[in-house]
Amino acid sequence: MAKKTRYTLRNARHARIRKSISGTSERPRLAVHRSLKHISAQIIDDSTGHTLVAASSVEKSLESKGNIDGAKKVGAALAERAKEKGIASVVFDRGGFKYHGRVASLAEGAREAGLEF
C-alpha cells in the first residue's frame, strides 16, 4: 500500500466529492484549488469539459496574495467575470480542501459579488 501523504488524502477526498458533484451548462461547477502561496478558482461546464471563467491570485490585474483577503478578491473577480458571461448560479466544489480559511473566504467573496450557491 502506498504511503498516505497529505496530497494523496486530499485527492481521495476530492474524488469522493466529485462522485456526487457535477457542473451542467445551467449550473456549472466552481472548482477551487489552494496551493501554499496562491489560490485559484474556475467555473467549469462538466458536460462539455470546458472552463468558462477563471481567476487566480497569480494574476497581476488582481494584485492579490494567496491569503484570506486575496482569496476574497479572487472570489469577487470570479463572480464579476461570471456575471459578464451570464452565469448566476453554480455548484461549489471545494476540491478536497476544508471549507475554512482561504477556501471559505473565496466562497464568501463570490457570494457577496452576486454568485449563488
Summary of the structure (lengths in Angstrom):
residues: 117
radius of gyration: 13.9
end to end distance: 37.9
largest distance: 47.5
contacts: 366
relative contact order: 0.20
helix: 35%
strand: 21%
